[in-house]
Each structure stands twice: as structure tokens, then as C-alpha cells.
Amino acid sequence: MARAYGLEYRRSMAKEDLLDRRRTTRVPLAIKAVDIERGTAFRTMDLSLDGACLASNEARPAGSALDLELLLPAGQALRVRGVVTASTRDSVHVSFRDVGRMDMLRIAECLF
């Protein structure tokens, strides 16, 4: 474990679980997430400082960009840019890109 912004996170990736690519701790959290370009609404299954798992029956190709607006529990909207790392028949795994320090702290506030 290492520490960033006062939070612990994992650096290693388990080889047997290709969908588990996040470096930070996942927290089960259901919040609304909207694909800004398509207007498609999702529910997060879990959230971390660097990504989210979205409940979806719509497959997205790995590597595709996804701009999301997350509705945080305090009612604040947060826009993040992400890249799809994997899709299953019921979920889309997204890795966030270029999240600023203040936005990362806003995500951390709803996780811990």
C-alpha cells in the first residue's frame, strides 16, 4: 500500500483479475453518472479516486473515451474524462484521466 492525499491505495494488479486495474480502493457507491455526449444515464456500482464501474447493458469498446458527469451525494455535479478499460454484459469499467487535485478531493469526500 502507498499513500496519496492521505488515502491508502494499491499499486499492484492481480494478474488473474483483468478487470481490476485500479490503483485505488474501490468503494461500493450507487450514484448517477451521465455520458455527456450521448445523454445516457448510468448508475455507478462502485467508485474510486481513479475510476468507476458503471451498471450498463450497453457494451463500450475498450479504449473509447467517455466524458461523464457524476452527481455526488452532496448534490454536486463533477465532470470527469475517462477511458473504457473493459465492458461486460452488465457493466462498463472506466478509468478517469487528468482528474485535478480539487476534484479528486471531492471524490474522496464521498468515499470516506
N, C-alpha and C positions, 0 to 999 in steps of 0.2 A: 504494500500500500504506500501511496505517496500522498502528499497534501497540496491542495491548491485552493486559494480563497478560504482557508480554514476548514476545508472539507476533504475527507479521505476519498481516494479513488483507486481503481485497479489499473495497473499498467499492462499486465499480461493478458493474452487472449487464449482461451481454451481452444485447442485445435478441433476437438470433437463437436463444438457448437459454433458453426459458421455464422449463425445469426447474431451471436453475442459478440459484437465488435466494439462496444462502447468501453471507454476507459473509465467512465464514472459510474457511480452506483445508480441502479435503476430503482425508481420508486413507483409502486402501483398508484396511478392517479388518472382519473377519468375527467378530462376537461375537453371543451370544444376546440377543434382546430379546423381552420378553413383554408383550402387551397385558393389563394388569392386570384390566380389566373383563371381557374375553371369555376370557382364559386362552390366547389364541392365541400360539404361539411363532413368532418370525421369526429370520432371520439378517441382520445388517447387511451391506450391500455396501460402504458407506463411512460414515465418521463425521467430524463436525467439531464445533467448540465450540458451534455453534448449530443442529445438525440431524443427520439421518441419512437414508440411503436404505436401505429395508428390502426384502429379497427377499420377494415375495409374489405369489401368483396371485389374490388377493382384492382387488378394487378397493375403494377407500375414497373417498367424496366429498370433494373439496377443501373445506377449511374445517371439517371434522369434527375434534373433539377426540380425542386419543389419549393415554392415560396409559400410559407404558412403564416397565418395569424392565429396565435394561441390566445384563448380567453382564460387568463389566470384566475385562480379562486377569488382574489380580491376584486375582481371585475375589471382589471386592467387588460388591455389588449397588447400583445407583444408580437412583432413581426420578426420572423427568422427565415433565413435562407437555408435550405437543406438539400441533401443528395440522397436519393433512394439507394440503400445498401442491399436490400432484399425485399421480396414480396412472397407471401404465402397465399393460400386460398382465402384467408380471413384477416390478413394484416399486411401493412406496409411498414418497413423499418427505415427510419430516416436519421441520417447523421447531420447535425447542424454545422454550418460553416460560418466563419467570421462573426461569431457572437461577441459583442462588445462586453467589457467588464461590468458595466451597469446592468445590461440585460441579463448577463449570467447571474448576477446577484439577485435580480428579480425572480429568475427561475429557482435559484437556491432557496429563497424565502418560502416558496410554496412547497418545496420538497422536504424541508427540515424544520 
